[in-house]
Amino acid sequence: MAAKKKNSATAIDLKDYRPSEKEEFMNERQKEYFRRKLMDWKNDILKESKYTLEQLQEESLHLPDLADRASSETDKAIELRTRDRQRKLIAKIDSALRRIETGEYGFCEETGEPIGIRRLEARPIATLSLEAQERHERAEKVHRDD
């Protein structure tokens, strides 16, 4: 029973909570904030995917006009590509949730330095600090231009 009270108290504490650079980085409150943010994002994606599947199943495959059928097939292909990208995003969200559990979340994979609250707010699945990400992108551009 005590655990339930603690969880509901945490929910009240996080209702209007926004992480701040002034706090200790990745304290329990910040971890819970990002855990919830990631879970909400994942749940939204899953709801959208379910809706898409329902829509695809309901649409008629027997459109009499070839142009209508081609247009419908193109729309389906675009939607399926979008869902595939979202499936990959879910894998990244799951990875971020695992990093929260292991205490690695919020720290750059390359340098071990804090990624920063503002970057995590903008991209909760970030694994690199802004500086490391920029270095990575510059190196990628150099190789791509060769």
C-alpha positions, 0 to 999 in steps of 0.5 A: 500500500505504501508503494501506491501512495508513493507512486501517486505522490510522484504523479502529483509532483510530476504533473507540472514538473519541468526538469531544470539545469539547476537541479542535480543532473538525472536525479530520480525526479528527472529520470521519472519525468523522462521515463513518462515522456518516453512511455507516452511517446511510445503509447502514442505511436502504438495507438497510431499504428493500430489505427493505421492497421485498422484503416488498411484492413477496412479499405477496399482492394476492389476499387474499380478505377485503375487510377484510384487503385494506384493512388490508394496503393501509393498512399498505403506504401507511404503509410507503411514506410512511415510505420516502419520508421516509427517501429524503429523509433519504438526500438530507440525509445525502448533502448532509452527506457533501458538506459534509464533503468541502468543509470546510463540515460542522459549521458553521452555514449562517446564522452560520458558527459551529461547530454543536457536537459534542453537536448533531452527535452527536444530529443528524449532518445538522444545518445550523444551530446550536441558536440559529439553529435555534431562531430559525428555528422561532420565525419559522416558528411566527409565520408559521404562527400568522398 
